[in-house]
Amino acid sequence: MRARQSRPSVARVYSYVLGGRDNYGVDKNVGDYFMGDLPGSEQLAITNREAVLRAVHSMASDGIRQFIDMGCGLPATENVHDVARRVHPDAKVVYVDNDPFVVAHGRALLAVDEGIDAIEGDVGKTAWIREHPAVQRLIDFEQPVGILFAVTLSFLEDDEDPAGVVKFWTDQIPSESRIYISHFRTGGTREAQATERKILEAFGRGSWRTDEDIRSFYGDLEILDPGIVPCAKWRPAPGKGEHVLTDWEEMIVAGLARKP
């Protein structure tokens, strides 16, 4: 427990910025830096989360009934299964995270029935996740699957082959499946540079990539409208996407792709 309290966690800081309470002092310190010293930077977390939930609703509306949430983070006010089950009450979800603290909370708060589970696993260990008993039990790879990489790939270094991770899952899922990716986007502003420095300092990793780099992760998948755009502009609720984006909102982009 002491080790977890001594260093900040991506999931716990993200949750804190979104208003969550499951965190330690080290997580609050990082979150307070972003919200106090870099006011407005909390929009990275807020617009990312809002876009994830819209993507889940979009996938469910297109007939997807099963999801794998890679790097799910701590439970929030509204979660993947909440959104999916408003469309399909029988939707199944496997939440994956490499933080045992996150997984323990996920099992306690998210695994409310036999159709939902949370497992501890490194997103880079693709085959291990694919063969995990929870995935084997809940996900039918003969039917369309929704795979979510919400900011997760931003925390994989180039030598960890994030494109290869996406390619692995692309090969596992059948036609009409969906893959959603959100990712930090390279920016030349003072705000972007300060944010990148703080994330690297706090977590020891984090990659900002160009639009071209992010697009390459999708391989031969068909990227659906509106393409890869800032999360705040990704299929926003009526009236919400009409404002001029802040530098922070420009820093995180998202895209949803279909496997033909």
DOVO-736237 format. One record per atom (N, C-alpha, C): residue in one letter; x, y, z. Coordinates in pm, whole numbers, plus 50000, padded with zeros to 5 digits. Example, Ala and Ser with C-alpha at 12.3 -4.5 7.8 and 13.67 -1.06 7.14 Angstrom:
! DOVO-736237
A513194943150780A512304955050780A513204967050780S512854977550708S513674989450714S512905000350787
END
This chain:
! DOVO-736237
M500824987950000M500005000050000M500865012650000R501975012350081R502835023950089R503405027849953A503785017749872A504365020549740A503365027749652R502085023749660R501065030149577R500825044449622Q500995047049754Q500765060549805Q501925069849777S503095064549746S504295072749731S504465078449591R503755073249494R503885078449359R502495080049296P502345090249213P501025092549152P500685081949049S499405080049029S498895070648930S498135078348824V498345074748698V497605081048589V496105080148614A495645068048649A494205065848668A493645074148783R494405074848893R493895082049010R493915097148988V494945102348923V494985116748891V493855120248796Y493665111948694Y492585114148597Y491245114448669S491035104848759S489785104248835S489625116648923Y490695120948987Y490645132649075Y490225145048996V490805146848878V490455158548795V488985158148755L488455146048739L487045144548703L486115145148823G486695147048943G485875148249063G485815135849149G486615125649115G486605113249193G487305114849327R487035105549418R487575106349554R488545095149587D488735085649498D489605074349526D491025077649483N491745084849569N493095089149535N493875091949663Y495175094249645Y496055097249757Y496585111449742G497335115949844G497875129449841G498755132149721V499565122249681V500445124349566V499645126449438D498485120049428D497635121749310D497005135749311K496565139949429K495965153249441K496975164149407N498225162049449N499255172149419N499415174149270V499445163149196V499585164149050V498325170548990G497165165749033G495905171248982G495775186049012D496155189949134D496075204149171D497025212649089Y498185206949053Y499115214448967Y498445217648834F497825207548774F497195209848644F496075220148656M495235218648757M494085227548768M494455241448820G495535242348899G495935255148956G496985262448875D498075255448840D499175261848768D498945262248617L498135252948567L497815252548424L496285252748409P495655263648451P494185264148450P493625261648311G492645252948308G492045248948181G492545235548134S493675230848188S494225218048142S493365206248181E492475208248279E491565197348315E490665193348198Q490575202048097Q489785198747979Q490355186747904L491645183947921L492205171747862L491445159647911A491225159048042A490505147648101A489015148348074I488445160248088I486995161548076I486515158547935T487135164847834T486665162647698T486985148447650N488075142847700N488375128847667N487285119747718R486905121247844R485885112447902R484545113947831E484175126147803E482895128447735E482885121847598A484005122747525A484075116647392A484025101447400V484675095547500V484635081047517V483195076347531L482445082947616L481055078647639L480195080647514R480455091247438R479715093047313R480085081947214A481345078047214A481775067247124A481115054047160V480995051347289V480325039047332V478865039047287H478215050447304H476815051447261H476705049447110S477635055347035S477625053846890S477815039146851M478775032546914M479015018446882M477815009846917A477235012247035A476065004547075A474905006946980S474745019246936S473665022546842S473875015746707D475135012546675D475455005346552D475414990146570G474954985846686G474754971446707G475804964446790I476834971646838I477864965246920I477294962347059R477454949947103R476914945747233R477994940947330Q479274941647288Q480354937147376Q481564946147356F482214949247467F483274959247467F484454954647553I485644958547510I486844957147594I487414971247610D487484975847735D487954989247765D489394988247815M490354991547728M491774990147757M492305002247834G492755000047956G493195011148039G492015019048088C491085011948151C489765017648182C489805028648287G490775028348378G490795038148485G489755035148592L489685043948690L488765041848802L487305043948761P486395037248830P484965039348802P484605054148814A483715058448726A483295072448724A481785073148747T481245085148740T479805086748757T479045078748653E479575078748531E478985070848423E480105062948357N479855050248332N480875041348281N480435034948150V481365027548087V481095021447957V479835012847961H479715004448063H478554995448065H477245003048087D477295014348163D476085022348184D475545027348051V476445032647967V476035038147838V475595027047744A476415016347735A476085005447644A474744998947680R474484997647808R473264990447850R472004998947840R472165011747818R470965019447787R470445015947648V471345011247563V470955006947428V470694991847425H471604984347486H471484969647490H471614965147636P470514962347703P470584958447845P471454946147872D471714938147768D472534926247787D473994928247745A474394940747721A475774943447677A476784938047778K477904933147725K478964927547808K480214936447797V480914937847909V482104946447912V483194939847994V484414940047940V485614936648016V486444949248031Y486664953248155Y487524964648186Y488934959548213V489944966148154V491334961948170V492154973748220D492964971448324D493874981748370D495084975048435N496234981948432N497444976048489N497664980048634D496754988048690D496874992648828D495994984048918P496584976349012P495774967549097P494744975149180F495064987649217F494134996149291F492884998549207V493095001649081V491995004248988V491134991648970V491804980348950V491074967848925V490264963649047A490824965449166A490084962049288A488814970349299H488924983249270H487754991949272H486784988149161G487334984649046G486474980648934G485654968348967R486304958649028R485564946349064R484494949249168A484794958449258A483834961649364A482654969949313L482934979149221L481904988749181L481334986749042L482104980148953L481644978748815L481104964848784A481704954648845A481304940848813A480014937448887V478944943848842V477664942748913V476904930148878D477304923148771D476654910648735D477624902348651E477144891048602E478004881648530E478434886748392G477824897648347G478154902948216G479244913448216I479834916248334I480864926548346I481994920948431D483234923748391D484374919748475D485484929948459A486394930148554A487574938748550A488794930048574I489814931648488I491014923448501I492254932148505E493274927348575E494534934448583E495444929548472G495864938648386G496714934648275G497324946648206D498534944748155D499224954848077D498704954447934V498284965947883V497704966547749V498644960947644G499944962047668G500914956747572G500964941647567K500424934947669K500434920247672K499154915147606T499094917347477T497864914947402T497384900447408A498264891047382A497854877047380A497384872547518W498054877447622W497654873847758W496224878547787I495914890947746I494564896047766I493564887947684R493924885147560R493014877447471R492654863947530E493604857647598E493374844247652E492874844447797H492724856147855H492284856847995H490894850548009P490664842948116P489354836248133P488164845848126A488314857948178A487184867448173A486854871448030V487894873447950V487684876947809V487104864947735Q487614853147762Q487104840947699Q485624838847734R485254842147856R483884839847901R482894850047846L483324862547838L482384873247806L482374877647661I483494876447592I483594881947457I483544870847352D482584871947262D482434862747151D483074869147028F484264864346990F484984870546881F484444866646744E483334859546741E482624857246616E481624868346589Q481374876646691Q480424887746680Q481184900946695P480634911946639P481344924846648P481684928846791V482854934746806V483374938946935V483784953546926G483594960947033G484104974647043G485324974847133I486444979547079I487684980347156I487984995147182L488214998547308L488455012447346L489895014347393F490575023947332F491915028147376F491835042947409A491235046147523A491055060147561A492315065347629V493155072347556V494435078047600V495495067347628T495095054747635T496005043947673T497265043647589L497125045147459L498285044047370L499255055747390S498775066647449S499665077847480S500715074047583F500435063547659F501375059247763F502145046747723L502125043547593L503015033347539L504095040447459E505355037147488E506465042947413E506535036447274D507285042647183D507395037447048D507915023047047D508885020147136D509455006647136D508514996247195E507375000747248E506344991447294E505304988747185D505514994647070D504754991946948D503244993846964P502795006246992P501345008447003P500585004646877A501195007046759A500515003046635A500334987946630G501314980546678G501214965946681G500124961246776V499924968546886V498844965146980V497494966346910V497294977446840V496024979346768V495874968746659K496964965846588K496904955846481K496534942146536F497054938446653F496704925646714F495184924546731W494594934846790W493154934146815W492344935246687T492854942846590T492184943446460T492094929546399D493144921646416D493154908046361D492244898546437Q491924901746562Q491114892846645Q489604894746623I489224906946586I487804910246582I487234908446441P485944905446432P485334903146301P484884916046234S484434914446111S483894925646034S482784932646114E482694945846097E481724954746162E482084957946308S483214952846354S483704957046485S484194971546478R484424977646595R484884991346602R486094992446694I487005001546659I488125004946746I488135020046766Y488145024046891Y488155038346928Y489505041546991I490105052546947I491385057047002I491285071947034S491695075747154S491975089847181S493435090847223H494045102347194H495495103247210H495935117747224F497005119947303F497605133147311F498215136847176R497955149247133R498465153747004R499575164147025T500635162746948T501775171846954T501315186246933G501825195047018G501515209247004G502735217647034G502835229246974G504005237746994G503775249047092T502625249247159T502325260347250T503025258447384R503095269347458R503665268747594R502875258947680E501545259347664E500695250547744E500975235847714A501135232847585A501415218947547A502745214347605Q503745222847597Q505065219147646Q505065217347798A504355226147869A504275225148014A503525212548057T502465209247985T501695197248017T502515184747993E503205184347881E504035172647851E505125170847956R505775181847995R506835180948096R506295175548228K505125180448270K504565176248399K504155161548395I503565157148288I503145143148279I504355133948280L505395137548208L506615129448208L507265129248347E507245140648412E507825141548547E507025133248647A505695133948638A504845127248736A504775112148715F504695107848589F504425093848561F505595086248498G506605093748453G507755087248393G507555082648251R506415085548194R506135082048055R504995090448003G504815090147872G503775097947807G504285102747673S503535100147568S503975103647432S502935112247363W503415123547311W502585132047225W502945128647081R501945126246999R502225122146861R501495131046762T501965130946639T501365139146534T500085132546485D499285140346413D498065134946352D498405122846264E499495124046188E499895113146099E500265100646178D500975102346288D501335090946372D500085084046426I499155092046475I497935086446535I497105079446428R496995085546312R496245079346203R496835065746165S498155064746171S498805052146131S498415040446221F497995043246343F497615032446434F496405024646382Y495575031046301Y494355024546254Y494615014646140G495795015146082G496105005945974G495105006945860D494504995445823D493554995045711D492094996845755L491875000145880L490515002445927L489915014845859E488615014945847E487895026445791E487585036445902I488225048045898I487965058146000I486655065245968L485745064946064L484405070346043L484365085446067D483335091846014D483145106246034D483045109246184P483615120346227P484245131246150P485755129746133G486275117646139G487715115646126G488395116646262I489685119946258I490445121746381I490455136646412V489755140346517V489545154546551V489685156046702P489825168446751P489845170346896P488615163946961C488815158147078C487715151247146C486475160047160A486695172947186A485565182047202A484745183447074K485355180346959K484665181346830K484205167746778W484455157146854W484075143846807W482605141246841R481755142646740R480305140446752R479735146646880P479925159746898P479455166047022P477945166647029A477435168147150A476005170447168A475645183647099P474415185047050P474025197246980P474385209747059G475095218946992G475475231547054G476785231347129K477265219447167K478475218747252K479765219947172G479735216747044G480965217046967G481155229646886E480365239946915E480385251946832E481365262546879H481935260947000H482835271147052H484235269546993V485025280147003V486425279646961V487195271647066L487945261747023L488625252947117L489795260047184T490005256647310T491185261547381T492405253447337D493595258347374D494815250747344D494755236947408W494165235947525W494085223047594W493205213447515E492065218347469E491145209747394E491745205247262E492625213247206E493285209447080E494315198447103M494705196347228M495805187247260M495415172547264I494125169547265I493705155647273I492675152647164V492965142747082V492125139846965V491585125646975A490575122946894A489935109846897A489445105946759G489285092946739G488725087746615G488145073946638L487115070946564L486465057746570L486555051346434A486955038846431A487135031846303A486345018846301R485995015046178R485215002846154R486094992646081K485974980246121K486634969646045K485694965245934P486104966945809P485204963345696P484844948545696
END
